[in-house]
Amino acid sequence: MKKMIGKVLVLGFLITALLGCSHNKTEIELSKEKISPTTVTATNVANRTDKIKFKTEGGSDLFALKQQADGAKLVDGNDQELARIKVDKSGKIKIKNSSNKVLGYVVTAKGYWKLETPEQSRDLYILRRQNDGNYQLEDAAKKEIYQIKTRKDGWGIETPDKKLVYQVRIKEGKTSLRNASANTVFSTKSEISPIAFTCFGLDVLTREQQAALAYAVNLTGGQ
């Protein structure tokens, strides 16, 4: 009889232990589920297909960037193609005109963007992010051409001798390029990074180069 009671007690103990382990395992699994990080899906700017329109002060269409899955098209105010901007397999941004002629490349690296010749044999210009959050456009010899500095209402484009060339003003959902006399040259209400918009005020570049550089900067948010 004592042996029977002992067996029952041992069996009860084993059942209790097994149930306890199962319960603890379930709690641990649930705990892991609760503390696992939420996966954040980033929206790639390159996948946007909206049109970035640039208008004169009078409201007329001046030019636009028609974004595509693998690049963009630069068109004039009449929607005529001026240039094609496309990311190639190497990650470089190729610039072509409407006749399919290669005009150059933009190479993106951490903290700077390089404009290269069509042959990719040499650099033309470098837009470099500074440690203080400002930017500088340099030529191939790293000679400063423009300083792009933050202002309370946007950005200012200055020459090396601190002469203001353009202001980029952000107000009430509109980003405007204004000359030194504070007159608006053109503006946009489309979604574009303000520092990318600033590329259109770099007069040393062609419009095609400005557009490709703006596209590259917009992809990275200016970082």
C-alpha positions as CSV (number, residue, x, y, z in Angstrom):
1,M,0.0,0.0,0.0
2,K,2.8,2.4,0.9
3,K,4.6,1.6,-2.4
4,M,1.4,2.4,-4.3
5,I,1.0,5.7,-2.5
6,G,4.6,6.5,-3.2
7,K,4.2,5.8,-6.9
8,V,1.1,8.0,-7.1
9,L,2.9,10.9,-5.4
10,V,5.9,10.5,-7.8
11,L,3.6,10.4,-10.8
12,G,1.8,13.5,-9.6
13,F,5.1,15.3,-9.1
14,L,6.2,14.5,-12.6
15,I,2.9,15.7,-14.2
16,T,3.1,18.9,-12.2
17,A,6.7,19.5,-13.3
18,L,5.9,18.9,-17.0
19,L,2.9,21.2,-16.9
20,G,5.1,23.9,-15.2
21,C,7.8,23.6,-17.9
22,S,5.2,23.9,-20.6
23,H,3.7,26.9,-19.0
24,N,7.1,28.6,-18.5
25,K,8.0,27.9,-22.1
26,T,4.8,29.4,-23.3
27,E,5.4,32.5,-21.2
28,I,9.0,32.9,-22.5
29,E,7.7,32.5,-26.1
30,L,5.0,35.1,-25.6
31,S,7.6,37.4,-23.9
32,K,9.9,37.1,-26.9
33,E,7.0,38.0,-29.2
34,K,6.2,41.1,-27.2
35,I,9.7,42.4,-27.1
36,S,10.7,41.6,-30.7
37,P,11.4,44.9,-32.6
38,T,8.9,46.1,-35.1
39,T,10.1,45.9,-38.7
40,V,10.1,49.4,-40.3
41,T,9.6,49.5,-44.0
42,A,11.3,52.5,-45.6
43,T,9.9,54.1,-48.6
44,N,12.5,54.4,-51.3
45,V,12.5,57.8,-53.0
46,A,13.5,56.1,-56.3
47,N,10.1,54.3,-56.3
48,R,8.1,57.5,-56.4
49,T,6.5,58.4,-59.7
50,D,5.2,61.8,-58.8
51,K,6.1,64.9,-60.9
52,I,8.1,67.7,-59.3
53,K,7.0,70.9,-61.0
54,F,8.9,74.1,-61.1
55,K,7.0,77.2,-61.9
56,T,7.7,80.9,-62.6
57,E,6.5,83.6,-60.2
58,G,3.5,84.1,-62.5
59,G,2.5,80.4,-62.2
60,S,3.7,79.2,-65.6
61,D,5.4,75.8,-65.9
62,L,9.1,76.2,-66.3
63,F,10.4,72.7,-66.1
64,A,9.8,69.5,-64.2
65,L,11.3,66.2,-63.0
66,K,9.1,63.3,-63.9
67,Q,10.2,60.6,-61.4
68,Q,10.3,57.0,-62.5
69,A,11.1,53.7,-60.9
70,D,14.8,53.8,-61.9
71,G,15.4,57.5,-62.4
72,A,13.7,60.6,-63.8
73,K,13.1,62.7,-66.9
74,L,13.8,66.4,-67.1
75,V,11.2,68.1,-69.2
76,D,10.6,71.7,-70.2
77,G,7.5,73.8,-69.6
78,N,5.8,72.2,-72.6
79,D,6.6,68.7,-71.4
80,Q,9.3,68.2,-74.0
81,E,12.2,65.9,-72.8
82,L,15.5,67.6,-72.0
83,A,17.3,64.8,-70.3
84,R,17.0,61.3,-68.9
85,I,18.4,60.5,-65.4
86,K,18.9,56.8,-64.7
87,V,20.6,54.8,-62.1
88,D,22.8,52.2,-63.8
89,K,23.8,48.7,-62.5
90,S,26.9,50.1,-60.7
91,G,24.7,52.6,-58.8
92,K,26.0,55.6,-60.7
93,I,23.4,58.1,-62.0
94,K,23.8,58.5,-65.8
95,I,22.7,61.7,-67.5
96,K,21.6,61.5,-71.2
97,N,20.0,64.1,-73.5
98,S,16.9,63.5,-75.6
99,S,19.1,62.1,-78.4
100,N,20.4,59.4,-76.0
101,K,23.9,61.0,-75.8
102,V,25.6,60.6,-72.4
103,L,26.2,63.9,-70.8
104,G,27.9,62.7,-67.6
105,Y,27.5,60.9,-64.3
106,V,26.7,61.5,-60.7
107,V,28.4,59.3,-58.1
108,T,27.0,59.2,-54.6
109,A,29.2,58.5,-51.6
110,K,28.8,59.1,-47.9
111,G,28.7,62.9,-47.4
112,Y,29.4,63.9,-51.0
113,W,28.2,63.7,-54.6
114,K,30.6,63.9,-57.6
115,L,29.7,65.0,-61.2
116,E,31.9,63.1,-63.7
117,T,32.6,63.5,-67.4
118,P,30.7,61.3,-69.9
119,E,33.8,59.2,-70.2
120,Q,34.0,58.8,-66.4
121,S,37.7,59.8,-66.7
122,R,37.7,62.7,-64.3
123,D,35.6,64.6,-61.8
124,L,34.0,67.9,-62.7
125,Y,32.4,69.1,-59.5
126,I,31.9,67.8,-55.9
127,L,29.1,68.7,-53.6
128,R,30.3,68.0,-50.1
129,R,28.5,68.1,-46.8
130,Q,30.4,69.9,-44.0
131,N,30.7,68.9,-40.4
132,D,28.5,71.8,-39.4
133,G,25.6,70.7,-41.6
134,N,26.4,73.2,-44.4
135,Y,27.5,72.2,-47.9
136,Q,30.2,73.3,-50.3
137,L,30.5,72.9,-54.1
138,E,34.1,72.4,-55.3
139,D,35.7,72.0,-58.6
140,A,37.9,69.0,-59.5
141,A,40.9,70.7,-57.8
142,K,38.8,71.0,-54.6
143,K,38.6,74.8,-55.1
144,E,35.5,76.2,-53.4
145,I,32.9,77.6,-55.8
146,Y,29.8,78.0,-53.6
147,Q,29.0,77.7,-49.9
148,I,25.5,76.6,-49.1
149,K,24.5,77.7,-45.6
150,T,21.5,77.2,-43.5
151,R,19.2,80.2,-42.8
152,K,16.2,80.4,-40.5
153,D,13.9,80.3,-43.5
154,G,15.9,77.8,-45.7
155,W,19.3,78.0,-47.4
156,G,21.7,80.6,-48.8
157,I,24.0,80.1,-51.7
158,E,27.2,82.3,-51.4
159,T,30.4,82.8,-53.3
160,P,33.8,82.2,-51.4
161,D,33.9,85.9,-50.6
162,K,30.5,85.6,-48.8
163,K,28.5,87.3,-51.6
164,L,24.9,86.1,-51.6
165,V,23.9,84.6,-55.0
166,Y,20.5,82.9,-54.2
167,Q,18.2,82.2,-51.3
168,V,16.2,79.1,-51.0
169,R,13.1,80.0,-49.0
170,I,10.6,77.6,-47.5
171,K,7.3,79.0,-46.5
172,E,3.7,77.7,-46.4
173,G,4.4,74.5,-48.3
174,K,6.3,76.3,-51.1
175,T,10.0,76.2,-51.8
176,S,11.4,79.2,-53.8
177,L,14.6,80.1,-55.4
178,R,15.1,83.9,-54.9
179,N,17.9,86.0,-56.2
180,A,20.1,88.4,-54.1
181,S,17.4,91.1,-54.5
182,A,14.8,88.7,-52.9
183,N,12.9,88.3,-56.2
184,T,11.6,84.8,-56.9
185,V,13.2,83.0,-59.9
186,F,11.0,79.9,-59.7
187,S,9.4,77.8,-57.0
188,T,7.7,74.4,-56.4
189,K,5.0,73.0,-54.2
190,S,6.0,69.5,-55.0
191,E,7.7,67.2,-52.4
192,I,11.5,67.6,-52.7
193,S,14.3,67.9,-50.1
194,P,15.2,71.6,-49.7
195,I,18.9,70.9,-50.1
196,A,18.1,69.0,-53.3
197,F,16.1,72.0,-54.6
198,T,19.2,74.1,-53.8
199,C,21.1,72.3,-56.6
200,F,19.0,74.3,-59.1
201,G,20.7,77.5,-57.9
202,L,24.2,76.3,-58.7
203,D,24.7,78.4,-61.9
204,V,28.1,76.9,-62.7
205,L,26.2,73.6,-63.7
206,T,24.0,73.0,-66.7
207,R,20.3,72.5,-66.1
208,E,20.8,68.8,-66.8
209,Q,23.6,68.5,-64.3
210,Q,21.6,70.4,-61.7
211,A,18.6,68.1,-62.2
212,A,20.8,64.9,-61.9
213,L,22.6,66.2,-58.8
214,A,19.2,67.3,-57.3
215,Y,17.9,63.8,-58.0
216,A,20.9,62.1,-56.3
217,V,20.8,64.4,-53.3
218,N,17.0,63.9,-53.0
219,L,17.5,60.1,-52.9
220,T,19.7,60.3,-49.8
221,G,18.0,63.3,-48.1
222,G,21.2,65.2,-48.3
223,Q,23.2,62.8,-46.1
